[in-house]
Amino acid sequence: MRETGSRFGDYFKAGIWTIPAAGFGYAALPAPAYADTQSGATLTTSTAFDSNPFLGVNNDPEVASFRLEVAPTIKHSDGVSEIALQARVEHVEYAGTYKSVQNASVTISGRHRVDARTTLAANVSVVSNVSNSDLNALQPTVEEPLQPPQAPESPPPPDVILNDITLLGRQTRRNAVTAGASVVFQPNRFDQLTFASNVSLQRYRKNSGLNDYNFVSHSLAFSRQINDKVSIGGMYEESVGDFKYIRFGDAHISSPQLSLKARLTAQLVINATAGASITRVVTATGKLNVTAFAGSGSVCYRGARDNFCVDAQRQVIPTALGGIRTQTSLGTNYSVKLSSRDTLQSGTSYSVASAPLVGGTTKLETVRMFGRVERRLNERARIHVAAAYANGSDATFAKRSNIQALVGLTLKFGRV
């Protein structure tokens, strides 16, 4: 553990120093020709009914709940650089049995174009939340990096795959700080080189049965555009997981992968990576070396009115329950504009986390699905009706499931 821990320290320092470096070039550049600042907020209220919101194993009672969420956003762009601040504060009040829940998150992200060939990006997020199995867990959160905007007539599909399925439904607060930075260099119109560095600090309530850990990763990726439809490349990533209060389980993960991107039609795109994760885990008797397949793939259709994606991924990751695991996930998501006022979204996912590589024998499985219809009342107001299902199971407890029905109203303020 000591050797891995000291190595984690080296990675941690490298990661921390990489992140502010992305901002140093900003002041040295000439002032842009124009600037635009947008700010706004959304206010969402909803009422839901859950059969088992925290996936309890003792026939936990069904319950109604009221939710109030405020999500302010401010964005600034000047044609060369852009920066965004996104926040979310949420209060959930249950009609009985369960205590009320408060969740909050804030993310600062930015992107800066140094010149025609080089782009810098960075983001920092702070999150404090209590995990449950409800519909909101299926929606994109502000702790994710900013994504490229979708066409106004094509609503973005929801994200349905969780990074750590061991957290699903656990009535325990998670406090997390994540930060990342990247440099993208394009020496010519065909080639692209990307360096990325990420740091994640995860903390949980004492005596919760969950493990605090730090995780640092550095990656270098190269891609070459073969023609106007196909790009190929490769990536190499080094990462270190350091668990804070257990004697063993720290890990060093190396993952080389090849990549492919192909645009089959104007609307249909395939992305795929394939390689291996070579994991060296500290055990009570020394070190254990484990090699497993790692990769990801997606097939996405993006039309004028609808989007559909199938996503799959397999990765070795630190988890809050049990330590380092291999997690395999498959998800589908779909969104369509039914009319100028109505939108339909749906999603499904299946994930399985292997038994911990050290000190455990229990694997976990989850299934989740949801459907949601939203109607735009005017430019500032929307109502939505949704239904969701989630279950989790392992070798210790029988399958635990939750069915949720929800109706809500969202009000939009400002210009974002």
N, C-alpha and C positions, 0 to 999 in steps of 0.2 A: 504493500500500500504506500510505503514511503517513496519508493522510486516513482510510481505513477503519480503520486501527489506532487512531487517536485516537478515532474514533467508538466503536470497540469498548470503549475505556477508559471512555467515558461510560456506555455500556450496562452494563459490568461493575460500575462503582460503583453505578449505580442498582439493579442486581440484588442486589448484596451487601447494600445498605442496606435493601432491601425485605424480605429474609428475616428478619433479627432483629426487624424492626418487628412481625412477626406475634406475637411473644411478649410485647411490652410491655403489652398489655391484660390479660394473664393475671393479674398480681399485683393489679390494681386491682379485680378482681371479688370478691364475697363468697364465702366458703367454701361448697361444695356440701353437700347433705344427706347424701350417702353416697359411699363410695369403694370400688373393687375393684381388686386387683392380682393378675394371673395371670403365672406364669412356668413355663417348661418348655424342653424340648429334644428334638430327634430325632437319633438315631444311625442312619446308613444304611451298610450294607456291600453291595457288589455285585461280581460277576464278569462280565466282558464279553469278547466276541470281535469284533474289527474287521478288516475287509479292507483298510482304508486310512484310519486315523483322522484324519489331517491333510490328506487329499485331495492327496497327493503326485502329481507328474507323472511320476515315474521308476519306476513300478511298485513303490511302497513295499510292504514285506512285510506280510502279515497278522499280527496279534498278539493275544494275550490280555492282559487287564489286571485289576487289583484296585483297587477304589475304597473309600475310607473318608471319610465326611462327617459332620460334627457341626454342627447348626444350632440354637443357643439363641435363645429369644424371651422378652421380658418386656413386658407390657402393663399400663397403669394407666388407669383410667377413673373419673370421679367424677360422671358424669351431665351435666356441662357441658364438660369437657375430657377428651381421651384422648391418651396418648402411648405409643409402641411402640418398642422396640429389637429389631432382628432382625440376626442375624449368621450367617455360614456359612463354615466352614473345610473344605477338601477336599484329600485327597491321592490321586493316581492313580499307581499303580505298574505299568509295562508289563513284560511277561515278557522282552522283548528289543528291540533296535534303538532304541527311543525312550527318552529320558530321562524320569524321573519328573516329574510336574507337581503344583504346589501352587497352589490358588486360595483366595481369601479375600474376603469382603465384609461390610460392616456398614452398616446403615441406621437412622437415627433419624427418626421421623415423628410428627407431632402434629396435633391438630385441637382448636379451641377455639370454643365458641359464645358470642359476646359478648352477644347478646341474641336475641330471637325473629326478628330480621331479618338478622343478620350472623354469619358464620362465618369463622374464620381457619384456615389450614392451612399446614404447612411440612414439608419433609423434606430430609435431607442424607444422601448415600451416598458411601462410599469402597469402591472395587472394585479388586482386583488379580487378573487371571486370564490364562490362556493359552487362546486360542480353538482349538477343534477342531470336529469335525463330529458328535460323539456325541449320544446320546439326551438327556443332561442339558441340552444347548443348546436343547432344545425345551421345557423346563420353566420355569415362572415363577421368577424370581430375586428376591432380597430388594432389589435395587437399584430395583425398580419401586415406585411409590407404593402404599400400602395400598388394596385394593379393598373395596367393600362386601361383607359376608359373604353367602355363598349359604345357602339353606335346607339344614339338615342332611341331608335326604333327597335332595338334588340336588347331586352333586359338580360343582365348577367345571370348565369345559373348559380345557385347556391353551392357552397362547399359542404360536402357531406362526410368527409373522412377526418377523423380525429387523429392528432399526432400521438396521443398517449391514451389508449382505451382503458387503462387501469383506473383512470380517474372518473369514468362515466358513472354518475349517480352517487358518488361518495359525498356524504354531507360533511365535508371538511374544507376549510378555507385554504386556498393556494395564494401565496404571494410570490410574484415572479418579476424579475427584471431581465429583459433581453435587449441586446444591442447588436447591430451588424453594420458592416461597411463593404463596399465593393468598388472595384475599378474595372471599367470596360474599355479595352483598347482595340481599335480597328485600324490596322496598318494599311489596309486597302479595302476595296469594295467586296472582297470575297472572304476575308479572314476576320475572326474576332477572338480576342483573348480576354478572359474574365478571371479576376482574383477576388475572392470573397472571404470575409472573416466574420464569425458570429460567436457571441457569448450569451449564455443563458444561466441564470441563477434561480433555482426553484426552492421554495420554502413552504413547509406545512406545519399545522398545529402540532404541538408536542403530544405524544401518546395517541396519535391518530393512526399509527400503523403504517404511515407513509414515510418515505425516505427523502430527506433534503439532499440536493445534489447540485453541482456545477457542471456545465458542459461547454466545451470550446471546440470549434471546428474551423479549419482553414481549407479552402479548395482552390484549385486552379483548373480552368476549363478552356478548351480550344474548339472552335467550330469553323468549318470551311464550307462556303456555298458552292456546290457543284454546278448547279444551274439555277434558273429562276424558281424551281420547285423543290429542290432537295439540298439539304445541308447535312454534313456528317462531322463527327468530332469525338472528343474524349474528355474525361474529367478525372482528376485525382484528388481525393479528400482525406485529410488527417484530422481525427477528432479524439478528444479525451473526456471521459466521464469520471467525476470524482464525487463519491458519496460521503457525506459529512460525518455520520455517526455510526457507521458499521465498519467492522474490522477488515472486511474484504468485499470485493465486487467492483472496485475501480477498474476501468478498462481503457485501452488504447485501440482505436478502430482505424484501419486503413481501407480505403475503398476506391479501387480503380474501375472506371466504367467507360464504355463506348456509347455514343449518342447518335440519334438519327432524327431528323425532322423532314417531313415530306408533305407538301401541299398537293393533294390528289386532285382537288377542284378548287374553284374560288371560295367555296364554303367549307370544304372538308380538309382537316389537317391531322396528321399523325405525329406524335412525339414519343420517342422511346429511348430509354437508357438500359444498359445491361452490363453487369460486371460481378464483382465479388466484394464482400465485406470480410476482412481478415481481422479478427478480434482477439486481443490478448488481455485476459481477465486475471486479476489478482485473486487467488484462492487461499484457503487456510494452509495449504501445503506447498504453495509456489505459484506458478502461472499456468493458465490453461489457454491453449490456442484453438480457436474455432473459426472455420472458414464456411461461409454461406453465400448463396446467390443473393445479389442485391440488384435492384433496378426499379424502373417505373415505366408506365406507358399510358398514353391517352389517345383517344380518337374523338375529335370534336367537330361538330357541325354547327356553323354559325350562319344563320340565314337572316333575311331582312326582318322577320318577325319572331323567329324562334331560335333557341340554342339547345344543343344536346351534347353531352359529353359522357364518355365511359372512361374511368380512371382506375389504374391499378398501381400498387407500389409494394415493395418489400424492402425493409431496412432494419438495421440493427441500431437500437436507440436505448437510452436510459429511461427507465420508467419509475414512477413514484412508488409502485408496489412490486417489490421483488428484485429491482435492479435492472441490469442489462437484459433485454429480450430482443428476439427477432419478431417483428410485427409485419403481417401481410394484410393488405386491405384491397377491397374492390368496391367502387362506388359508381353510381350513375346520377346524373342530374339533368333536369329539363326545365326550360322556361319558355313561355310563348305569350305574345300579346294577342288576346282573344278579340280585342276591339281597341278603339282609340282610348278606352277608359279601363279596360279589364285586362289583368295579367294572371296567368297561372304558373305556379312553380311546383316542382316535385323533386324528390330525391330519395335514394336508397343507398345503404352501405352495409357491407359485411366485413368485419375485421377479426383477426385472430392473433393473439400475442402468445408466443411460445412460452414454455416454462423458463424461468430465469436461467441464464447460463451458469450461474453459481448459486447454490443454496436453496433451490426450489424445484418442485416437480409439477406445479399446477399451471396449466395454460388457461387463457381467458378468451371468450368469444363474445362479440356483440353484433346485433342486427338493429338497424335503424331505418325508418322510412317516414316520409311526411308528404303532405300535399297542402297547398296554400293558394287561395284566390284573393286577389286584391282589386279593389275598384277605386279609381281616382274620382273624387267628388268635384274637385277643382284644382287649381294650381298649388294650393297649400294643404289640402286635406285628402287623406286616403283611409279607407276602411279595409279590413282583411278578416277572413275566416280561414281557419286552418285545423288540421288534424295530424297527429303524429303517433308513432309507435316506436318503442325501444325495448330491447331486452339484453340482458347480460347473463352469462353462465360460466361456471368453472367446475372443477372436479369436487370442490368442497360443498358448494351450495347448489340447489336446484335452480332452474331457469327463473329469472326475476324479470318481470316485464311491466311496462307502463303504457297506458293509452291516454292521450291528451286531446282535448278539443279546446279551441281558443277563438275568441273574437276580439278585435282591437281597432283602435283609431290612431292614426299618425298625422301630426300637424307639422308643417315645414315652415321655418322662419328664415329670412335672409336670402342670400343669393347663391349658396353652394348647391 
